[in-house]
């Protein structure tokens, strides 16, 4: 069985996962303030970490992703879900500190261009962008998700007209496995 951590689990903890949240009124198994790393988990202890509607709330995105990387096993998968910055929901919640787009984590996935903020590396497994229903029905969501050049064009020129809804990121932790001699 894979070990799964549900970060910011709230009252709907992912089935079979260990839940962590700072609010004692949630389904959390572990109470932890995500703005105060390190988190109370050993290095490389999870196969998967899920953080749904969490990253936009944290004080320091880089430290948060460094902690996610630390607790993931080599090749472990991080699943992030967050509002796209053009969605009303991104700005409606006064606890949102970050407003993100589909390129917000490039500092962790493209070290040749942006590797100077952290040594932590992830491999982009998949990114899925959800658009508002009208644009999905007209086929724009398919274009954004299946044609990288169109996604870049959409983010740079069209996203305020053809607004995004949610961003789904699946990122795999790139780590050197420790060997003992």
N, C-alpha and C positions, 0 to 999 in steps of 0.2 A: 504494500500500500504506500503510495507517495505521501510524504508529509507536506501538508498544505497549511499556510498561515493566511488568515483573513485579517488584514490590517484595516482598522477602522470599521470593524464588523457591524457595529450598531446593533439593532434588534433583529437583524436578518442574517445571522452568521451562515456562511457557506457550509453545507452539509459535510461532515467529516473533517472539517478544518479546526485548527486552534484559532480562536478569536482573540484579537487584541484591540483594545479601545481605551480611551482615557475616561470615559463616562461609566460610572458604576451601574447605571440603569440600563445597560446594554447586555447582550448575550456574551460578553467577553469572558474568556477564560483567564486572561492576563490583563491587568490594568497597567497602562503605560502612557506617558505623555510623549507623543511622537515628535515634539519639538525639543526633546531632551535626550538625544542619543548618548551612549549606546543603549539599544533596546535589550531587554533581558533574555536574549537567546544566544546560543553558541554560534560561532562561525560555521558556515556551511551546513546548517541544520535543516534546511527546507528544500524540497524539490520544486515547490511552487509557492509564490507569494501573490496574493490577490489584494489590490488596493482600489476599491471602487468608490469614486467620488471622495478621494482623500488628498491626492497630491496638490490640488488647488487650495487646500486649507493649511498646509504646512508652512512653517516660517522660512525654512531653508531647503529648497528643492534639491540642491546638490548634496547636502548632508543626508537628506531622506533617501535619495537614490544610492548613496554610498552605504547606508545601513541595509537597504534592500539587497544590495550586492553582497555585503558581508555575510548575511544570514542565508543566502541562497547557496546551494551546492554548485560546483562547477557545471555549467550547462543548464542550471535551474532556470525556470521561467518566471518572469515578473509580468503580471497582467495588470495594467492600469486602465481605468475608465475615468474620464473627466469631461466636463462640458467644453465644447469648442468656444473660443472667445467671442464669436459672433452670435452665440445663442443668448437669449434673454436670461436664461438660468445662470449663466456665468456671472452676471452682474447683479442678479436679484438677491443673492445670498450675501449678506454683509460679512460673513466669515470667510468668504473666498479671498485669498491673498494673491492668487495667481490666475491669469487668464491665458490659456494655452492654445497652441495650434499644432498641426501635424508635424512641425519641425522643431518643437520645443525640446526634444531630447537628443538632438543631433550632437550635442557636446559629449554624449556618452557612446554614440554609435559611429562617429566619424572622427577618430583621433588625429588623422592627418591634417584636418582643417581646423578642428576646434578642441584639441586635446589638452589645453593648458589650464583648465579649471580643476580637473580631477584626473587621477590615474585609473579610476573605475571605468570598465568597458562592458558594454552590452552589445549584442548582435541583434539587429532588428529582425525579428522573426516575421512579424506582420503588423500592419497598421490598417485599421478600418475606420472610416469616417462615416458617421450617420448624418444625413442631411434632413432638413424639415420635410414633412410628408409630401408636399407638392413637388419638390425637386426630386425626391426619390421616385415618385410616380412618373415623372417625365424623363427618367433615366440618367439624371446628372450624378446621382450617387454612384452608379455603376462606373461611369467615366472617371470620377474622382478616385475611385478605389482600384481601377484596373489599368489606368494609364498614368504613370508617374509624371510625365511632362504636363499632362492636363491638371494633375493635383497641384503642381507648383504654380501653374497659371491661375488656377482657381484660388489658391491661398493669396497670391499676390494681387490679383485684379478683380476677381468675381465674388469673393466670399461675403462681402457686405450686401450683395444683391441676392446671391444664391447661398443663403446662410447655412452654416453648419449647426449641428445639434450636439453630437457627442463624438469623442475620440476614444478609440480602443487601441491600446498598444500591447503587443506581446513582445517582450524583450528577453533574450537569453543571456545569462551571466557568463562573461568570458573571464576565466580565472586559470591560473596555473595550478594544477593539482600538485599538492605537496607529496613528495615521495620520501620514504624513509630508507636509509641505507644500512 
